[in-house]
Amino acid sequence: MEGVFRRSMVNREPVEMIYMSKKGTVTKRVVTIRSISAGKVTAFCHLRRAVRTFRRDSILSVMPVRTSRKKPGEGQIG
């Protein structure tokens, strides 16, 4: 996961992230990483169109956005 975060930050490329909120809601978001710390990741969230901070222990998965899916997309799972 760390390598995907760093590549997104250095190359300013979006990644697809599956995240669980404090309330237990799981969402899939497209984000572009701005900064990485021990417990948090700050990223531009394409869903909210704003910079957001995500707890690392709530990030379930992260993967590069496929080139065939350039349009940022996200949505609630389940």
C-alpha positions in Angstrom: 0.0 0.0 0.0 2.8 2.4 0.8 4.3 2.2 -2.7 0.9 3.0 -4.3 0.5 6.0 -1.9 4.0 7.3 -2.8 3.6 6.9 -6.6 0.2 8.7 -6.4 1.8 11.6 -4.5 5.0 11.9 -6.6 3.3 11.5 -10.0 0.1 13.2 -9.0 -1.9 10.3 -10.3 -5.3 9.3 -8.8 -5.7 6.0 -7.0 -8.9 4.1 -6.1 -9.3 3.6 -2.4 -11.8 1.5 -0.4 -12.4 3.2 2.9 -14.4 2.5 6.1 -15.8 5.5 7.9 -16.1 5.8 11.7 -19.8 4.8 11.3 -18.8 1.6 9.4 -19.9 2.8 6.0 -17.6 1.4 3.2 -17.0 3.7 0.2 -14.9 3.5 -2.9 -13.3 6.8 -3.7 -10.8 8.1 -6.2 -8.2 10.3 -4.5 -4.9 11.9 -5.4 -2.5 11.7 -2.5 -1.1 15.0 -1.1 0.9 13.8 2.0 1.5 10.6 4.0 2.2 10.3 7.7 2.4 7.4 10.2 -1.3 7.4 10.9 -3.0 9.5 8.2 -3.1 10.1 4.5 -4.1 13.5 3.1 -5.6 13.5 -0.4 -7.7 15.3 -2.8 -11.0 13.4 -2.8 -12.7 13.4 -6.2 -16.0 12.4 -4.6 -16.1 15.4 -2.3 -14.0 17.6 -4.6 -11.9 18.7 -1.6 -8.8 17.8 0.4 -9.6 15.2 3.0 -7.6 13.4 5.7 -8.1 9.6 5.9 -7.0 7.4 8.8 -4.6 4.7 7.5 -6.1 2.0 9.7 -9.5 2.7 8.0 -8.2 2.3 4.5 -9.1 -1.2 3.4 -7.4 -1.2 0.0 -5.8 1.1 -2.5 -4.9 0.5 -6.2 -3.9 2.6 -9.2 -6.8 3.8 -11.3 -6.8 1.9 -14.6 -6.1 4.0 -17.6 -9.3 2.9 -19.3 -11.2 4.5 -16.4 -9.8 8.0 -16.4 -13.1 9.5 -15.2 -13.0 9.6 -11.4 -15.8 7.4 -10.1 -16.8 6.3 -6.6 -19.8 5.1 -4.7 -21.1 3.4 -1.7 -20.5 -0.4 -1.5 -23.3 -2.6 -0.3 
